[in-house]
């Protein structure tokens, strides 16, 4: 390995270690906030995360399905590359993720269960964007809180 490659590798490791410590401090600080403020902060992060990459997929699937919910479920599952969404009833969907897909967790920057308050807002932002009205998200289980998967119920009126 060249000296330059070794330096890049050391720098990358330093950056990752730094970010992990920084996120540990951030999550520790968020844990100390009043619950109302903590939930508001994580609502904003979940919504921002959705807008950063997924909302456009949801909009595209909704448009392609001509706003037919069953066809939408098929299309969004295709776009997401997995059977994530399923119909529960007339006005409910189930969203099941086989693992925590949060990039902060995937990169090893944090594994704080507090982050699980971010995820329902990711789901909420995507569905409120396509339905153009409020939805209710119930967190059923999450990996970081000891569950086998991340599972949410999406309740809505169309």
Buried (B, 14 or more C-beta within 10 A) or exposed (E): EEEEEEEEEEEEEEEEEEBBEEBBEBBEEBEEBEEEEBBBBBBEBBBEBBBEEBBBBBEBBBEBBEEEBEBBBBBBBEBBEEEBBEEEEEBBBBBBBEEBBBEBBEEEBBBBBBBBBBBBBBBBBBBBBBBEEEBBBEBEBBBBEEBEEBBBBBBBEE
